[in-house]
Amino acid sequence: MAEMRDEHFEVISNNKAKEYEKQKKTTNIIKTLLNRYTKKQLTNMIEKESKNGKRN
């Protein structure tokens, strides 16, 4: 039973590591976009994409 617990924590730890890396990558992308565009330009792009992305 102790082995199952260790495996369980290993899976959770791996999932947290993957989520951290994903968030880190996303944060870096956002920082890059903020350096290239104004906040207003980004807001307009997001609004445009969200309208195009609606599937209703």
mmCIF file of the C-alpha atoms, coordinates in Angstrom:
data_MODEL
# 
_entry.id   MODEL 
# 
loop_
_atom_site.group_PDB 
_atom_site.id 
_atom_site.type_symbol 
_atom_site.label_atom_id 
_atom_site.label_alt_id 
_atom_site.label_comp_id 
_atom_site.label_asym_id 
_atom_site.label_entity_id 
_atom_site.label_seq_id 
_atom_site.pdbx_PDB_ins_code 
_atom_site.Cartn_x 
_atom_site.Cartn_y 
_atom_site.Cartn_z 
_atom_site.occupancy 
_atom_site.B_iso_or_equiv 
_atom_site.pdbx_formal_charge 
_atom_site.auth_seq_id 
_atom_site.auth_comp_id 
_atom_site.auth_asym_id 
_atom_site.auth_atom_id 
_atom_site.pdbx_PDB_model_num 
ATOM 1  C CA . MET A 1 1  ? 0.000   0.000  0.000   1.00 0.00 ? 1  MET A CA 1 
ATOM 2  C CA . ALA A 1 2  ? 2.915   2.328  0.680   1.00 0.00 ? 2  ALA A CA 1 
ATOM 3  C CA . GLU A 1 3  ? 4.082   1.753  -2.890  1.00 0.00 ? 3  GLU A CA 1 
ATOM 4  C CA . MET A 1 4  ? 0.723   2.883  -4.231  1.00 0.00 ? 4  MET A CA 1 
ATOM 5  C CA . ARG A 1 5  ? 0.969   6.068  -2.210  1.00 0.00 ? 5  ARG A CA 1 
ATOM 6  C CA . ASP A 1 6  ? 4.466   6.767  -3.529  1.00 0.00 ? 6  ASP A CA 1 
ATOM 7  C CA . GLU A 1 7  ? 3.270   6.195  -7.098  1.00 0.00 ? 7  GLU A CA 1 
ATOM 8  C CA . HIS A 1 8  ? 0.291   8.443  -6.476  1.00 0.00 ? 8  HIS A CA 1 
ATOM 9  C CA . PHE A 1 9  ? 2.493   11.273 -5.211  1.00 0.00 ? 9  PHE A CA 1 
ATOM 10 C CA . GLU A 1 10 ? 4.878   10.752 -8.115  1.00 0.00 ? 10 GLU A CA 1 
ATOM 11 C CA . VAL A 1 11 ? 1.995   11.198 -10.569 1.00 0.00 ? 11 VAL A CA 1 
ATOM 12 C CA . ILE A 1 12 ? 0.795   14.309 -8.754  1.00 0.00 ? 12 ILE A CA 1 
ATOM 13 C CA . SER A 1 13 ? 4.330   15.698 -8.698  1.00 0.00 ? 13 SER A CA 1 
ATOM 14 C CA . ASN A 1 14 ? 4.747   15.039 -12.431 1.00 0.00 ? 14 ASN A CA 1 
ATOM 15 C CA . ASN A 1 15 ? 1.405   16.696 -13.168 1.00 0.00 ? 15 ASN A CA 1 
ATOM 16 C CA . LYS A 1 16 ? 2.385   19.764 -11.145 1.00 0.00 ? 16 LYS A CA 1 
ATOM 17 C CA . ALA A 1 17 ? 5.721   19.954 -12.961 1.00 0.00 ? 17 ALA A CA 1 
ATOM 18 C CA . LYS A 1 18 ? 3.985   19.754 -16.355 1.00 0.00 ? 18 LYS A CA 1 
ATOM 19 C CA . GLU A 1 19 ? 1.471   22.410 -15.335 1.00 0.00 ? 19 GLU A CA 1 
ATOM 20 C CA . TYR A 1 20 ? 4.270   24.668 -14.072 1.00 0.00 ? 20 TYR A CA 1 
ATOM 21 C CA . GLU A 1 21 ? 6.175   24.341 -17.369 1.00 0.00 ? 21 GLU A CA 1 
ATOM 22 C CA . LYS A 1 22 ? 3.005   25.030 -19.346 1.00 0.00 ? 22 LYS A CA 1 
ATOM 23 C CA . GLN A 1 23 ? 2.260   28.129 -17.271 1.00 0.00 ? 23 GLN A CA 1 
ATOM 24 C CA . LYS A 1 24 ? 5.876   29.299 -17.556 1.00 0.00 ? 24 LYS A CA 1 
ATOM 25 C CA . LYS A 1 25 ? 5.743   28.969 -21.354 1.00 0.00 ? 25 LYS A CA 1 
ATOM 26 C CA . THR A 1 26 ? 2.443   30.857 -21.494 1.00 0.00 ? 26 THR A CA 1 
ATOM 27 C CA . THR A 1 27 ? 3.830   33.628 -19.287 1.00 0.00 ? 27 THR A CA 1 
ATOM 28 C CA . ASN A 1 28 ? 6.844   33.999 -21.566 1.00 0.00 ? 28 ASN A CA 1 
ATOM 29 C CA . ILE A 1 29 ? 4.580   34.247 -24.614 1.00 0.00 ? 29 ILE A CA 1 
ATOM 30 C CA . ILE A 1 30 ? 2.508   36.938 -22.901 1.00 0.00 ? 30 ILE A CA 1 
ATOM 31 C CA . LYS A 1 31 ? 5.640   38.899 -21.971 1.00 0.00 ? 31 LYS A CA 1 
ATOM 32 C CA . THR A 1 32 ? 6.827   38.734 -25.578 1.00 0.00 ? 32 THR A CA 1 
ATOM 33 C CA . LEU A 1 33 ? 3.463   39.944 -26.862 1.00 0.00 ? 33 LEU A CA 1 
ATOM 34 C CA . LEU A 1 34 ? 3.432   42.813 -24.362 1.00 0.00 ? 34 LEU A CA 1 
ATOM 35 C CA . ASN A 1 35 ? 6.843   43.886 -25.620 1.00 0.00 ? 35 ASN A CA 1 
ATOM 36 C CA . ARG A 1 36 ? 5.694   43.849 -29.247 1.00 0.00 ? 36 ARG A CA 1 
ATOM 37 C CA . TYR A 1 37 ? 2.204   45.330 -28.964 1.00 0.00 ? 37 TYR A CA 1 
ATOM 38 C CA . THR A 1 38 ? 0.337   47.850 -26.869 1.00 0.00 ? 38 THR A CA 1 
ATOM 39 C CA . LYS A 1 39 ? -2.238  46.618 -24.399 1.00 0.00 ? 39 LYS A CA 1 
ATOM 40 C CA . LYS A 1 40 ? -4.951  48.132 -26.587 1.00 0.00 ? 40 LYS A CA 1 
ATOM 41 C CA . GLN A 1 41 ? -3.684  46.247 -29.659 1.00 0.00 ? 41 GLN A CA 1 
ATOM 42 C CA . LEU A 1 42 ? -3.613  42.994 -27.694 1.00 0.00 ? 42 LEU A CA 1 
ATOM 43 C CA . THR A 1 43 ? -7.092  43.601 -26.326 1.00 0.00 ? 43 THR A CA 1 
ATOM 44 C CA . ASN A 1 44 ? -8.401  44.190 -29.849 1.00 0.00 ? 44 ASN A CA 1 
ATOM 45 C CA . MET A 1 45 ? -6.709  41.015 -31.104 1.00 0.00 ? 45 MET A CA 1 
ATOM 46 C CA . ILE A 1 46 ? -8.162  38.969 -28.243 1.00 0.00 ? 46 ILE A CA 1 
ATOM 47 C CA . GLU A 1 47 ? -11.650 40.363 -28.817 1.00 0.00 ? 47 GLU A CA 1 
ATOM 48 C CA . LYS A 1 48 ? -11.418 39.646 -32.541 1.00 0.00 ? 48 LYS A CA 1 
ATOM 49 C CA . GLU A 1 49 ? -10.208 36.089 -31.964 1.00 0.00 ? 49 GLU A CA 1 
ATOM 50 C CA . SER A 1 50 ? -12.845 35.401 -29.333 1.00 0.00 ? 50 SER A CA 1 
ATOM 51 C CA . LYS A 1 51 ? -15.558 36.488 -31.772 1.00 0.00 ? 51 LYS A CA 1 
ATOM 52 C CA . ASN A 1 52 ? -14.085 34.255 -34.485 1.00 0.00 ? 52 ASN A CA 1 
ATOM 53 C CA . GLY A 1 53 ? -13.720 31.370 -32.065 1.00 0.00 ? 53 GLY A CA 1 
ATOM 54 C CA . LYS A 1 54 ? -17.345 31.266 -30.924 1.00 0.00 ? 54 LYS A CA 1 
ATOM 55 C CA . ARG A 1 55 ? -19.065 28.116 -32.106 1.00 0.00 ? 55 ARG A CA 1 
ATOM 56 C CA . ASN A 1 56 ? -22.619 28.917 -31.053 1.00 0.00 ? 56 ASN A CA 1 
# 
